[in-house]
Amino acid sequence: MFRVERKRQAARAAGRRSKRLVWLATLAPMVALLYGTTTAQPALAADPGAPAGWSTVFTDDFNGSAGSAPSAGNWKFDTGPGSSFGTGEIETMTDSTANTHLDGNGNLDITALGSGSSWTSGRIQTPTANVGAPAGGKLEVTASIQQPSSVSGLGSWPAFWMLGPGQWPENVEIDIMEDVNALSDVAGTIHCGTFPGGPCNEGTGISSGLRACPGCQSGFHTYSMILDRTNTSAETITFYLDGNTYYSVSESQVGTATWQAAFDHNQSIILDLAMGGTSPDGACGCTTPTASTSSGGTLSVDYVAAYTTTGSGMGSTTQACPALEASAPPRTAPAPSTAPRRWPSARTVASTTRRRPAQLPAPQAPSATRPPEW
């Protein structure tokens, strides 16, 4: 009888301890909510850093509190109606954190909000033309990006690109990543020379055309370009997806004078998510966005970085992002294409240039050690 009662007492005590543990487990998240937590959520993957022989000239990991604006030291907002950009897009670019904000986990989110013909979104740009390839060296500009999802994405036009100061297209536009209509594609393009026509085929530019980008809406992938000026008489620009070359343009294709006017100076870096315009419209043969286009499409950016070298060091596009390796699809180059896929074959300047058509300060030559205005 005594042994049975002892067992009952032990069971009751164990039950009380179990209830206390459950109560403490319930209380912990409430305390964290009220007073904060000392353990921050890690970013998906930080800027991997410059490889040996290269120097970092710009980087942003987008660390900061959820809902805050990106660093004012690294970025400025380019606001106003999309109709002022010369692209046919219909959104209004704002500086609201509803459209452009940090997610608290080391990522930048640019979100398009609206319906019908009324949309707001975000466009940010480095405050100066702060990155360039020095003569005899290289420039790599790279970003880890997750494209907006394909759910009712007609009219979506995300881009990671660069713009030279001065006159468009003479002083260059470099489109490192573009997709339209949430096709999960990628295109690399340069704009240079004169408009219309000229050695760079303006207003179409010299482009890879849209190419398949599997998994680019469900995970982060790296989009990069390397401007190689190590041989100053045979310079090249090469585009990469996840470290794999998919398109390249050489100086000989456009001529020395056109090439130098385009690339022998610094450029600024731009991220934006446009809605509508002649490129999305041309790709679908319709007017975008449509009534079925979903609000809330988001371009997510894990990091942006720029590296330069004055020697012949290898680029960093083959560096792996360890935090992504387990979930990312195998890194294979897109299949070669002899013609643009789903990209309009003939477009006007309004369908290709993403810049605001205004005269900017004249370009400056990059330094041999780091770009000026840094």
C-alpha positions in Angstrom: 0.0 0.0 0.0 2.9 2.3 0.9 4.6 1.6 -2.4 1.5 2.2 -4.4 1.0 5.7 -2.6 4.6 6.6 -3.3 4.1 5.8 -7.0 1.0 8.0 -7.0 2.9 10.9 -5.4 5.8 10.6 -7.9 3.3 10.6 -10.8 1.6 13.7 -9.5 5.0 15.5 -9.1 6.1 14.5 -12.6 2.8 15.9 -13.9 3.4 19.2 -12.1 7.0 19.4 -13.6 5.6 18.7 -17.0 3.0 21.5 -16.7 5.7 23.9 -15.6 7.9 23.0 -18.6 4.9 23.5 -21.0 4.1 26.9 -19.3 7.7 28.0 -19.6 7.9 27.0 -23.3 4.7 29.0 -23.9 6.1 32.0 -22.1 9.5 32.1 -23.9 8.2 33.4 -27.2 6.1 36.0 -25.4 9.1 37.3 -23.6 11.1 37.4 -26.8 8.3 39.4 -28.4 8.2 41.9 -25.6 11.9 42.3 -25.0 13.6 41.1 -28.2 15.9 38.2 -28.7 19.7 38.2 -28.6 19.9 35.7 -31.5 19.3 37.4 -34.9 18.0 35.5 -37.8 20.9 34.8 -40.2 20.9 36.1 -43.8 20.5 33.4 -46.4 24.0 34.0 -47.7 26.4 36.8 -47.2 28.5 38.4 -49.9 31.2 35.8 -50.5 33.8 38.5 -50.7 36.5 39.3 -53.2 38.7 36.4 -54.2 42.5 36.6 -54.1 43.9 39.3 -56.3 40.6 41.3 -56.3 39.4 44.2 -54.2 35.9 44.9 -53.0 34.8 48.3 -54.2 31.1 48.0 -53.2 29.0 45.6 -51.1 25.7 45.5 -49.4 24.3 42.5 -47.5 21.1 44.3 -46.7 21.3 43.6 -43.0 19.0 45.6 -40.8 15.7 45.5 -39.0 12.6 44.2 -40.7 10.6 47.0 -42.5 13.5 49.5 -42.6 14.7 51.2 -45.7 18.0 50.2 -47.3 21.2 52.1 -46.4 21.0 55.7 -47.4 24.8 55.6 -47.7 24.6 52.9 -50.4 21.4 53.7 -52.2 19.1 56.5 -53.2 15.5 56.1 -54.4 14.6 57.0 -58.0 11.0 58.0 -57.6 8.3 59.2 -60.0 5.9 57.8 -62.6 7.2 55.0 -64.7 6.1 57.0 -67.8 9.1 59.3 -67.1 11.6 56.5 -67.6 11.1 56.1 -71.3 10.1 52.4 -71.0 6.3 52.5 -71.2 6.0 51.0 -67.7 3.0 52.2 -65.7 3.9 52.0 -62.0 4.8 54.9 -59.8 8.2 54.4 -58.1 8.0 55.5 -54.5 10.4 55.7 -51.5 7.8 54.0 -49.2 9.0 51.0 -47.2 5.7 49.4 -48.2 7.4 49.0 -51.6 11.1 48.8 -50.7 12.4 47.4 -47.4 14.7 45.0 -45.6 13.1 41.8 -44.4 15.1 41.5 -41.2 16.9 38.3 -42.4 19.5 40.0 -44.6 17.5 40.5 -47.7 16.1 43.5 -49.6 12.5 43.2 -50.9 11.1 45.3 -53.7 7.4 44.7 -53.9 4.9 45.9 -56.6 1.5 46.8 -55.1 -1.7 47.6 -56.9 -4.2 46.5 -59.5 -5.5 47.4 -62.9 -3.5 50.4 -64.1 -2.6 51.7 -60.7 0.6 50.3 -59.2 3.4 51.4 -57.0 6.8 49.8 -56.7 10.5 50.6 -55.9 13.7 51.5 -57.8 17.0 52.2 -56.0 20.4 53.3 -57.4 23.8 53.9 -56.0 24.1 57.6 -55.3 27.1 58.0 -57.7 28.6 56.1 -60.6 30.8 54.3 -58.2 32.1 51.1 -59.9 34.3 50.7 -63.0 36.9 48.5 -64.6 40.4 50.2 -64.5 42.4 50.0 -67.7 44.3 46.7 -67.7 41.9 45.3 -65.0 38.5 43.7 -64.5 35.2 44.7 -62.9 32.8 42.1 -61.6 29.3 43.2 -60.5 27.2 40.4 -58.9 24.0 39.9 -56.9 22.1 37.0 -55.3 18.5 37.4 -56.3 15.2 35.6 -56.2 12.9 36.6 -59.0 9.2 37.4 -58.4 7.0 34.3 -58.5 5.0 33.2 -61.5 1.6 33.5 -59.9 -0.3 35.9 -62.2 2.8 37.8 -63.0 1.9 39.4 -66.3 3.5 42.8 -66.5 6.3 42.1 -63.9 9.7 43.4 -65.1 12.4 42.9 -62.5 15.9 44.1 -63.3 19.5 44.3 -61.9 21.4 46.7 -64.1 24.0 49.4 -64.5 24.0 52.9 -66.0 26.8 55.1 -67.1 26.6 58.9 -66.6 26.3 61.1 -69.6 24.3 60.4 -72.7 22.2 57.3 -73.3 23.0 54.9 -75.0 26.5 56.2 -75.8 27.7 56.0 -72.2 26.3 52.5 -71.7 23.5 50.6 -70.0 24.3 47.1 -68.8 21.4 44.8 -68.0 22.8 42.0 -65.9 19.4 40.4 -65.0 16.0 41.0 -66.6 12.9 38.9 -66.7 9.4 39.8 -67.9 6.0 38.5 -67.1 7.4 36.1 -64.4 8.6 33.7 -67.1 11.5 32.6 -64.9 14.0 33.6 -67.6 17.1 35.8 -67.7 18.5 38.1 -70.3 21.9 40.0 -70.4 22.1 43.1 -72.6 24.3 46.1 -73.3 23.1 49.4 -74.8 25.8 51.6 -76.4 26.6 53.6 -79.5 23.9 55.8 -81.1 20.2 55.8 -81.4 18.5 54.6 -83.5 20.5 51.8 -85.0 24.2 52.3 -84.8 26.8 49.6 -84.0 24.8 48.4 -80.9 21.5 47.9 -82.8 19.6 50.5 -80.8 17.0 50.5 -79.5 17.2 46.7 -79.2 20.8 46.6 -78.0 23.1 43.6 -78.1 21.4 40.9 -76.1 21.3 37.3 -75.2 17.5 37.3 -75.4 15.5 35.7 -72.7 16.8 32.3 -71.7 15.4 29.7 -69.3 16.3 30.2 -65.7 15.0 27.1 -63.9 14.3 27.6 -60.2 15.0 31.3 -60.3 11.6 32.2 -58.7 11.8 29.6 -56.0 15.3 30.3 -54.8 18.3 32.7 -54.8 20.6 32.6 -57.8 23.7 34.7 -58.6 23.6 37.0 -61.6 27.0 38.5 -62.6 28.8 40.3 -65.3 32.6 40.7 -65.7 34.0 43.6 -67.8 37.5 42.5 -68.8 39.9 45.2 -69.8 43.1 43.3 -69.3 43.8 43.4 -73.1 42.9 47.0 -73.9 42.7 46.3 -77.6 40.3 43.3 -77.2 38.1 44.0 -74.2 35.0 41.9 -73.4 31.9 41.8 -71.2 30.6 38.4 -70.1 27.3 37.5 -68.4 27.0 34.6 -65.9 24.2 32.7 -64.2 25.3 30.8 -61.1 28.9 31.1 -62.2 28.3 29.7 -65.7 28.9 31.9 -68.8 25.8 32.3 -71.0 26.6 35.3 -73.1 29.5 37.6 -74.1 30.1 40.7 -76.2 33.5 41.8 -77.5 35.0 45.2 -78.4 35.4 44.1 -82.0 31.6 43.7 -82.4 31.0 47.5 -81.9 34.4 49.1 -82.7 36.9 50.8 -80.4 35.4 54.3 -80.3 32.0 53.0 -79.3 33.4 50.6 -76.8 35.6 53.2 -75.1 32.7 55.6 -74.8 30.6 52.9 -73.2 33.0 51.2 -70.8 36.1 53.4 -70.1 34.3 55.1 -67.1 32.3 54.3 -64.0 28.7 53.2 -63.8 26.0 53.1 -61.1 24.1 50.0 -59.9 20.3 49.9 -60.0 17.7 47.5 -58.7 14.0 47.8 -59.6 10.7 46.1 -60.2 8.7 47.7 -63.0 5.2 46.9 -64.0 4.1 46.9 -67.6 5.9 48.5 -70.5 6.7 47.6 -74.0 9.0 44.7 -73.1 6.4 42.7 -71.1 3.8 43.7 -73.6 5.9 42.6 -76.5 6.8 39.3 -74.9 3.2 38.3 -74.4 1.6 40.2 -77.3 -0.8 41.8 -74.9 -1.2 44.9 -72.7 0.2 44.4 -69.2 -0.5 44.2 -66.4 -3.9 42.6 -66.7 -6.9 42.3 -64.4 -5.5 38.9 -63.2 -2.0 40.3 -62.3 -1.5 39.7 -58.6 -0.4 42.4 -56.2 2.6 41.7 -54.0 5.1 40.3 -56.5 8.5 40.7 -54.8 12.1 40.9 -56.1 14.3 39.7 -53.2 18.0 40.5 -53.1 20.4 38.8 -50.7 23.5 40.9 -51.6 25.0 43.1 -54.2 28.8 43.4 -54.6 31.4 44.8 -57.0 35.0 43.7 -57.2 37.9 44.9 -59.3 41.4 43.7 -60.2 44.3 45.4 -61.8 46.0 42.1 -62.7 44.9 38.9 -64.4 43.2 37.2 -61.4 40.2 34.9 -62.0 36.7 36.2 -61.3 34.7 35.1 -58.4 31.6 33.9 -60.3 32.6 30.3 -59.6 32.5 30.8 -55.8 29.8 28.8 -54.2 27.3 30.2 -51.7 27.5 27.5 -49.0 24.1 28.3 -47.5 22.4 27.8 -50.8 24.2 24.6 -52.0 21.8 22.2 -50.3 18.6 23.6 -51.8 19.7 25.2 -55.1 19.3 23.3 -58.4 22.4 22.0 -60.1 24.5 24.8 -61.6 24.3 24.3 -65.3 24.6 26.9 -68.0 21.4 27.7 -70.0 21.2 26.0 -73.3 22.7 28.0 -76.1 20.2 30.0 -78.2 20.6 31.3 -81.7 17.7 33.8 -81.3 16.1 35.5 -78.4 13.3 33.4 -76.8 10.0 35.2 -76.2 11.9 38.5 -76.4 10.4 40.9 -79.0 12.4 40.8 -82.2 12.0 44.5 -83.0 11.6 47.1 -80.2 11.8 50.8 -80.0 14.0 52.6 -77.5 11.1 52.9 -75.1 11.0 49.1 -74.8 14.6 48.6 -74.0 16.3 51.5 -72.2 15.5 51.5 -68.5 16.9 54.9 -67.7 15.2 58.2 -67.1 15.8 60.1 -70.4 17.8 63.0 -68.8 21.3 64.2 -69.4 23.6 63.1 -66.5 27.1 64.3 -65.6 29.8 63.5 -68.0 31.6 60.1 -67.3 34.8 59.9 -65.5 37.6 57.3 -66.1 38.0 54.7 -63.3 41.1 54.8 -61.1 43.7 52.1 -61.4 43.1 51.2 -57.7 39.5 52.0 -57.1 36.7 54.0 -58.8 36.5 57.7 -58.0 33.6 59.1 -56.1 33.9 56.1 -53.7 
